[in-house]
Amino acid sequence: MRLLKRSLLAALLTLPCLGRAADLPVRYAVQEKPLKAAIAGTSLTFELFRDPACATTAVHSASVLIENVTFITKIKQFTPKGDTKLPSTDEFAVTLSGVSADGNVYLKVTGTGVVPVGGACQAQAAQVIAPNCVDGIRNQAETDVDCGGPTTCLRCAATKSCNANSDCQSNACQAGVCTDGFTDGTETDVDCGGMNMCPRCADGKACTTGGDCQNSSCSGNVCQAPSCTDMVRNDGETDVDCGGTNACPRCGIHQMCAAGSDCQSGLCMGGVCEPAPNCMDGMVNGGETDVDCGGATACPRCANGFNCLAGSDCLSSVCSMSRCQTPSCTDMIRNGGESDVDCGGMTMCARCATGKMCTVNGDCLSSICSGGTCQ
């Protein structure tokens, strides 16, 4: 029998009938490894049932973002000798608000990364607790946990969140928070900007620097929509005011890029715009077969010993074993000053036979060259 050191299936407590909705702390055990697939923004559905199979209609349902789950803790496990080891297990802990169910309740949680341990329908050893000033939860219009607001709770101590002076023991609310509907603390506009954890401000909101704005552009103390002249890298630009899938100019040499289309040169290498290939850049590029020569380019043909793919890459017109070679009288190519293939010319090659091309009589075996042809 598998045991959990901290049992999730504790003896059920009978929940009292409620005259109004209240808060219910719940816990739920899941496998740890699949849970890692639940990234920030993943929504989990918490459903409460009255039956232990969770087969009837849910009496309460709530969606909670994974990052808003109060605690996700690892549970230590014990597996008896000879039994199959349980997978690593985590436990959710969250408080569901507005629960009005009575009697025993069972919890089922679904969503990306949720693989239950101990069954999908898990009993809750908890009791519905009406909101109060000592429940350790910020509720019933409190401005911070168990203090402030239009409640009978204590006033809040220094550094706690507040909306008005009356929320504070000191009767002085100065800093406020990022959701209080005021421009306070270091905020540059209502609940945004400034040297704090508040969101950055949208276009049209007040700002002091670009760091206050969602688009990082602050002009005239107002957050501006991105443009190609705002001196800020934003709106998908690959470098400041250039590149990206927008109407901005293409980026110059040595500016950042993601693809050749970001660059004026059309060449993006290692995330940086590089000069377009040419026949004097000291590199093998642009279809060249060796440095600044050969290939289907306008570059010069390659000298002997340089890399080649075909005879057309070489000055000698001879490419053998991927290297440009010195012309010879047996390379089956008209080169090296020959008047026809492997004959004639100011070379050591044999004289040309009748019908071969010639320039002078000396090119021909017959010593007669007429009309450019040996006779």
C-alpha positions as CSV (number, residue, x, y, z in Angstrom):
1,M,0.0,0.0,0.0
2,R,1.4,3.4,-1.0
3,L,1.5,6.1,1.7
4,L,2.1,9.8,1.6
5,K,3.9,11.3,4.6
6,R,1.4,14.2,4.5
7,S,-1.9,12.4,3.6
8,L,-4.1,14.3,1.2
9,L,-7.1,12.1,2.0
10,A,-7.6,13.1,5.6
11,A,-10.8,12.2,7.4
12,L,-13.6,14.3,6.0
13,L,-15.1,17.1,8.0
14,T,-18.8,17.8,7.6
15,L,-19.2,21.4,6.3
16,P,-21.9,23.5,7.8
17,C,-24.7,24.9,5.7
18,L,-23.9,28.5,4.8
19,G,-26.1,31.4,4.8
20,R,-23.8,33.2,2.3
21,A,-20.8,32.4,0.1
22,A,-17.4,32.1,1.9
23,D,-13.8,31.0,1.3
24,L,-12.7,27.4,1.1
25,P,-9.0,26.4,1.3
26,V,-8.3,23.3,-0.8
27,R,-5.4,21.0,-1.6
28,Y,-4.7,18.7,-4.6
29,A,-1.9,16.3,-5.3
30,V,-0.4,16.0,-8.9
31,Q,2.7,14.5,-10.5
32,E,5.6,16.9,-10.5
33,K,7.1,16.1,-13.9
34,P,4.1,16.8,-16.1
35,L,3.4,20.0,-14.1
36,K,6.6,21.6,-15.5
37,A,4.7,21.9,-18.9
38,A,2.4,24.4,-17.3
39,I,3.9,27.8,-18.2
40,A,2.8,31.1,-16.8
41,G,-0.6,32.0,-18.1
42,T,-1.8,28.4,-18.0
43,S,-5.4,28.2,-16.6
44,L,-6.4,25.5,-14.2
45,T,-10.0,24.6,-13.6
46,F,-10.9,23.8,-9.9
47,E,-14.3,22.0,-9.6
48,L,-16.1,21.0,-6.3
49,F,-18.5,18.0,-6.2
50,R,-20.6,16.5,-3.5
51,D,-20.0,12.9,-4.6
52,P,-16.7,11.0,-4.2
53,A,-16.6,10.1,-7.9
54,C,-17.0,13.7,-9.0
55,A,-19.6,12.4,-11.4
56,T,-22.5,14.7,-10.5
57,T,-22.9,18.4,-11.5
58,A,-20.2,20.5,-9.9
59,V,-21.4,22.7,-7.1
60,H,-18.6,25.2,-7.6
61,S,-16.2,25.9,-10.5
62,A,-13.3,28.4,-10.7
63,S,-10.4,29.1,-13.1
64,V,-7.0,29.9,-11.5
65,L,-3.9,30.9,-13.4
66,I,-0.9,28.6,-12.5
67,E,1.0,31.6,-11.2
68,N,-1.9,32.6,-8.8
69,V,-1.9,29.2,-7.1
70,T,-1.0,30.1,-3.5
71,F,1.5,27.3,-2.9
72,I,2.9,24.5,-5.0
73,T,4.9,22.3,-2.6
74,K,6.8,19.0,-3.1
75,I,5.4,16.1,-1.0
76,K,7.8,13.6,0.6
77,Q,6.7,10.0,-0.1
78,F,7.2,6.6,1.5
79,T,7.0,3.5,-0.7
80,P,7.0,0.1,1.2
81,K,9.7,-2.3,0.1
82,G,8.7,-4.3,-3.0
83,D,6.0,-1.8,-4.0
84,T,6.1,0.3,-7.1
85,K,7.6,3.7,-6.4
86,L,5.3,6.7,-6.7
87,P,6.1,9.5,-9.1
88,S,7.5,12.7,-7.6
89,T,4.4,14.5,-6.3
90,D,3.5,18.2,-5.8
91,E,0.6,19.7,-4.0
92,F,-1.5,22.7,-5.0
93,A,-2.8,24.9,-2.2
94,V,-5.4,27.6,-3.1
95,T,-8.4,29.3,-1.5
96,L,-11.5,29.2,-3.6
97,S,-13.8,32.3,-3.0
98,G,-17.5,32.4,-3.1
99,V,-18.1,28.7,-2.1
100,S,-21.6,28.1,-0.8
101,A,-21.8,24.3,-0.9
102,D,-22.6,22.4,2.3
103,G,-21.6,18.9,3.5
104,N,-18.6,16.9,2.3
105,V,-16.9,18.2,-0.9
106,Y,-14.5,16.6,-3.4
107,L,-12.1,18.5,-5.7
108,K,-11.2,17.8,-9.3
109,V,-8.5,19.9,-11.1
110,T,-7.9,19.9,-14.8
111,G,-5.6,21.8,-17.1
112,T,-2.2,21.5,-18.9
113,G,0.3,19.6,-16.8
114,V,-2.2,18.3,-14.3
115,V,-1.8,14.5,-13.7
116,P,-3.5,13.6,-10.4
117,V,-1.9,11.4,-7.7
118,G,-4.3,9.3,-5.6
119,G,-7.2,9.7,-8.0
120,A,-8.7,12.6,-10.0
121,C,-11.5,13.2,-7.4
122,Q,-9.8,14.1,-4.1
123,A,-11.6,14.6,-0.8
124,Q,-11.0,17.9,1.0
125,A,-10.2,17.9,4.7
126,A,-11.2,21.5,5.1
127,Q,-14.1,23.6,6.3
128,V,-15.6,26.6,4.6
129,I,-14.6,29.7,6.5
130,A,-16.4,33.0,6.2
131,P,-14.1,35.9,5.4
132,N,-12.7,37.5,8.6
133,C,-9.9,39.7,9.8
134,V,-7.6,36.8,10.9
135,D,-7.9,34.4,8.0
136,G,-4.6,35.3,6.5
137,I,-6.2,36.3,3.2
138,R,-6.8,39.7,1.6
139,N,-10.6,39.7,1.1
140,Q,-13.8,41.5,2.1
141,A,-12.4,44.8,0.6
142,E,-9.3,44.8,2.9
143,T,-6.4,46.8,1.4
144,D,-3.9,44.3,2.6
145,V,-4.1,40.9,4.3
146,D,-6.4,41.3,7.4
147,C,-6.2,45.0,7.6
148,G,-7.6,48.3,6.2
149,G,-10.6,48.9,4.0
150,P,-14.2,49.5,4.9
151,T,-14.1,46.7,7.5
152,T,-13.8,46.2,11.2
153,C,-10.2,44.9,10.7
154,L,-7.2,46.5,12.2
155,R,-5.7,49.5,10.4
156,C,-2.6,48.5,8.3
157,A,1.0,48.9,9.5
158,A,3.7,50.8,7.6
159,T,4.6,49.3,4.2
160,K,1.2,47.6,3.8
161,S,-1.0,48.4,0.9
162,C,-3.6,51.2,1.3
163,N,-6.1,53.3,-0.6
164,A,-6.7,56.1,1.9
165,N,-5.2,57.5,5.1
166,S,-7.9,55.8,7.1
167,D,-6.5,52.4,6.1
168,C,-3.3,53.1,8.0
169,Q,-2.3,53.0,11.6
170,S,-0.2,56.1,10.9
171,N,-3.2,57.7,9.1
172,A,-0.9,58.4,6.2
173,C,-1.2,56.5,2.9
174,Q,1.6,57.7,0.6
175,A,2.9,54.9,-1.6
176,G,-0.3,53.2,-2.7
177,V,-0.2,50.1,-5.0
178,C,-0.3,49.3,-8.7
179,T,-4.0,48.6,-8.7
180,D,-5.4,51.4,-6.5
181,G,-6.6,53.6,-9.3
182,F,-4.3,56.5,-8.3
183,T,-1.0,58.0,-9.6
184,D,1.0,57.5,-6.5
185,G,4.4,56.3,-5.3
186,T,6.8,56.6,-8.2
187,E,4.2,55.9,-10.9
188,T,4.2,58.3,-13.9
189,D,0.5,57.6,-14.6
190,V,-2.3,55.8,-12.9
191,D,-1.0,52.4,-11.8
192,C,1.8,52.3,-14.4
193,G,5.4,53.4,-15.0
194,G,8.0,54.5,-12.5
195,M,10.6,52.8,-10.4
196,N,8.4,50.0,-9.2
197,M,6.8,46.7,-10.1
198,C,3.8,48.3,-11.8
199,P,3.1,47.6,-15.5
200,R,4.7,49.8,-18.1
201,C,2.3,52.5,-19.4
202,A,0.4,52.3,-22.7
203,D,0.7,54.9,-25.5
204,G,-0.7,58.3,-24.5
205,K,0.0,57.8,-20.8
206,A,2.4,60.1,-18.9
207,C,6.1,59.1,-18.7
208,T,9.5,60.4,-17.7
209,T,11.7,58.0,-19.6
210,G,11.2,55.3,-22.2
211,G,11.5,52.8,-19.4
212,D,8.0,53.9,-18.2
213,C,6.4,52.8,-21.5
214,Q,5.3,49.5,-23.0
215,N,6.9,50.5,-26.3
216,S,10.0,52.1,-24.6
217,S,9.3,55.4,-26.3
218,C,8.7,58.5,-24.2
219,S,8.5,61.9,-26.0
220,G,7.2,65.1,-24.4
221,N,6.5,63.2,-21.3
222,V,4.0,61.0,-23.1
223,C,4.4,57.4,-24.1
224,Q,4.4,57.2,-27.9
225,A,3.5,54.5,-30.5
226,P,6.5,52.9,-32.0
227,S,8.0,54.6,-35.1
228,C,11.1,54.2,-37.3
229,T,12.6,57.4,-35.9
230,D,12.1,57.1,-32.2
231,M,15.7,56.0,-31.5
232,V,14.4,52.9,-29.7
233,R,14.5,49.2,-30.7
234,N,10.9,48.2,-30.6
235,D,7.9,47.0,-32.7
236,G,9.8,44.0,-34.0
237,E,12.9,45.9,-35.1
238,T,16.1,43.9,-35.2
239,D,18.2,47.0,-34.3
240,V,17.3,50.6,-33.4
241,D,14.8,51.9,-36.1
242,C,15.7,49.3,-38.7
243,G,15.0,45.8,-39.8
244,G,12.2,43.5,-38.8
245,T,8.8,42.9,-40.4
246,N,7.8,46.6,-40.6
247,A,8.2,49.6,-42.8
248,C,11.5,50.7,-41.2
249,P,14.7,51.0,-43.4
250,R,16.9,47.9,-43.6
251,C,19.9,47.8,-41.3
252,G,23.4,48.9,-42.2
253,I,26.7,47.0,-41.8
254,H,27.3,45.6,-38.3
255,Q,23.8,46.2,-37.1
256,M,21.8,43.4,-35.6
257,C,19.6,41.2,-37.9
258,A,17.6,38.0,-37.9
259,A,17.6,37.3,-41.6
260,G,19.1,38.7,-44.8
261,S,15.9,40.7,-45.4
262,D,16.8,42.9,-42.4
263,C,20.0,44.1,-44.0
264,Q,20.7,46.6,-46.8
265,S,23.3,44.2,-48.0
266,G,20.9,41.3,-47.9
267,L,23.5,39.3,-45.9
268,C,22.9,38.4,-42.2
269,M,25.7,36.3,-40.6
270,G,25.7,35.4,-36.9
271,G,23.0,37.9,-36.2
272,V,24.9,40.9,-37.7
273,C,24.5,42.5,-41.1
274,E,27.6,41.9,-43.3
275,P,28.7,43.6,-46.6
276,A,27.3,42.1,-49.8
277,P,29.7,39.7,-51.4
278,N,32.1,41.2,-54.0
279,C,35.3,40.2,-55.8
280,M,37.6,42.0,-53.5
281,D,36.3,41.2,-50.0
282,G,38.9,38.5,-49.2
283,M,36.3,35.8,-48.6
284,V,34.8,32.9,-50.5
285,N,31.2,34.0,-51.0
286,G,28.7,34.9,-53.5
287,G,29.1,31.6,-55.4
288,E,32.9,31.9,-55.8
289,T,34.9,28.7,-55.8
290,D,37.9,30.3,-54.1
291,V,38.7,33.6,-52.6
292,D,37.5,36.3,-55.0
293,C,37.6,34.1,-58.1
294,G,35.7,31.5,-60.1
295,G,32.1,30.4,-59.9
296,A,29.1,31.8,-61.7
297,T,30.2,35.4,-60.9
298,A,31.8,38.4,-62.5
299,C,35.0,37.7,-60.6
300,P,38.3,36.8,-62.4
301,R,39.0,33.1,-63.1
302,C,41.1,31.3,-60.6
303,A,44.9,30.7,-61.0
304,N,46.5,27.3,-60.9
305,G,46.2,25.6,-57.5
306,F,43.0,27.4,-56.5
307,N,39.7,25.6,-55.9
308,C,37.4,25.0,-58.8
309,L,34.3,23.0,-59.7
310,A,34.7,23.2,-63.5
311,G,37.2,24.3,-66.1
312,S,35.2,27.6,-66.5
313,D,36.4,28.5,-63.0
314,C,40.1,28.5,-64.1
315,L,42.3,30.8,-66.1
316,S,43.7,27.6,-67.6
317,S,40.3,26.2,-68.2
318,V,41.5,23.0,-66.6
319,C,39.9,21.8,-63.4
320,S,41.1,18.4,-62.1
321,M,40.5,17.0,-58.7
322,S,38.8,20.3,-57.7
323,R,42.0,22.3,-58.4
324,C,42.9,24.6,-61.3
325,Q,45.7,22.9,-63.3
326,T,48.6,24.1,-65.6
327,P,47.6,23.7,-69.3
328,S,49.1,20.6,-71.0
329,C,49.1,19.1,-74.5
330,T,46.9,16.2,-73.3
331,D,44.2,17.9,-71.3
332,M,41.7,17.9,-74.1
333,I,41.2,21.6,-73.8
334,R,42.2,24.4,-76.2
335,N,44.4,26.5,-73.8
336,G,47.9,27.7,-73.1
337,G,48.2,29.4,-76.5
338,E,47.2,26.4,-78.6
339,S,45.5,27.1,-81.9
340,D,43.2,24.1,-81.5
341,V,42.7,21.4,-78.9
342,D,46.1,20.2,-77.7
343,C,48.0,21.3,-80.9
344,G,49.6,24.2,-82.6
345,G,50.4,27.7,-81.3
346,M,53.5,28.9,-79.5
347,T,53.6,25.7,-77.5
348,M,55.5,22.4,-77.3
349,C,52.3,20.6,-78.5
350,A,52.1,18.6,-81.7
351,R,51.3,20.5,-84.9
352,C,47.7,20.4,-86.0
353,A,46.3,18.0,-88.5
354,T,44.3,19.0,-91.6
355,G,41.0,20.6,-90.7
356,K,42.2,21.9,-87.3
357,M,42.3,25.6,-86.5
358,C,45.4,27.6,-87.1
359,T,46.8,31.0,-87.1
360,V,50.1,30.6,-89.0
361,N,51.5,27.9,-91.3
362,G,53.7,26.8,-88.3
363,D,50.6,25.6,-86.5
364,C,50.0,22.8,-89.1
365,L,51.7,19.5,-89.8
366,S,51.3,20.4,-93.5
367,S,52.8,23.8,-92.8
368,I,49.8,25.2,-94.8
369,C,47.3,27.4,-92.9
370,S,44.6,29.0,-95.1
371,G,41.5,30.7,-93.9
372,G,42.3,29.8,-90.2
373,T,42.3,26.0,-91.0
374,C,45.2,23.6,-91.6
375,Q,45.1,22.3,-95.2
